Amino acid sequence: MKAMILAAGRGERLRPLTDTLPKPLIPVAGKPLIVYHIERLAAIGVKEIVINHAWLGHTLPASLGDGSRWGVQLHYSAEPTPLETAGGIKQALPLLGEAPFLVINGDVFIDSLPDMPALAEGKLAHLWLVDNPEQNPLGDFALCDTRVEDRGDVRLTFSGMGLYHPALFAGIPQGAVALAPLLRQQMALDRVSGAHFSGFWCDVGTVERLRALEAHLSRSGARP
């Protein structure tokens, strides 16, 4: 299985750190955030990883190279202008192949990757949802057994981790396209499955959350 790390965001809420670094290269406990993802993907046997980039994008291949130090092959998908999530994945499809692939936001931190299921017949996406963090108390989607729906009073937060079939993006145009509306369309057709992710998860979207994450790692004795 191949994977894609989304790394094209500007990171406005992490300024001034992101004035000179793209979000995924921001250090967490002395290590760039994106490197945790690369290490965890390599540990589960992923050999090819696509990284899209826009803001200060040249610094990602300059910093990470070809991935050989982690035993993986890194591919880069440059976006002259940000394409949003679905648009960025659409552009990268030639690098991702014809089989389902994992996508993970470059600005989240997890302590481990979930088990990777096969997409069930008829499904185009499988999402991992987490308990609602303070910054998103109302959640995003409802999880009904293994089905993800855009309705229901009890909602969870999309973790930024998803397994996608390339066909999910076949009908969208080239250019900037958001992911959430596309997923909602497929939820209405019962083509999106999901699971609850109970591991440690943090959306490193602000300087305050970055500092809180580093404090958590220090308290827990986690090794970078």
Secondary structure, 3 states (H helix, E strand, C coil): CCEEEEECCCCHHHCCHHHCCCHHHCEECCEEHHHHHHHHHHHCCCCEEEEEECCCCCHHHHHHCCCHHHCCEEEEEECCCCCHHHHHHHHHHHHHCCCCEEEEECCEEECCCCCCCCCCCCCCEEEEEECCCCCCCCCCEEEECCEEECCCCCCEEEEEEEEECHHHHCCCCCCCCCHHHHHHHHHHCCCEEEEECCCCEEECCCHHHHHHHHHHHHHHCCCC
